[in-house]
Amino acid sequence: NHHLYDVSSDIKLLQEFLSAHGYPVASNGPGSPGNETTFFGMKTYQALIKFQKVNRIPATGYLGPLTRGVINNL
């Protein structure tokens, strides 16, 4: 599970996933496609909330079991 301000290699995978599925963390610089980071900052949080809203799960910005379940089924 991950939330705002976490640092983990999983965050880089999350950013890559979000970008590949139409929820880019940033258009350029850190977090943009090809420049993903291990930091769960505000831009990752906001992109995750957009993903959660579209997928009709609680838009908390928290990467927990519900969000991982949706990600794993895509």
C-alpha positions, -999 to +999 in steps of 0.1 A: +000+000+000+012+035-008+001+070-002+013+106-006+050+112+001+060+075+000+092+065-017+094+031-033+103+013-066+066+004-067+058+041-072+078+041-104+057+011-117+025+030-107+036+061-126+044+039-156+010+022-154-009+055-150+009+071-180+003+040-202-034+040-194-041+077-201-034+092-167+000+108-171+016+121-139+033+149-158+036+160-194+074+167-189+100+165-163+098+141-133+069+117-135+064+121-172+066+091-196+102+079-196+110+100-165+091+082-138+103+084-102+101+065-070+084+094-052+046+095-046+042+133-049+011+155-055+011+148-092+011+110-087-017+115-061-038+136-086-033+112-114-043+082-092-075+101-081-084+106-118-079+069-124-099+059-093-128+082-103-130+068-138-130+033-124-157+040-099-137+032-068-132+056-038-111+085-051-088+087-021-054+089-038-044+059-018-030+028-035-046+000-015-063-033-022-093-019-042-071+001-066-046-027-070-075-050-078-086-028-106-051-024-119-045-062-118-077-067-138-067-044-167 
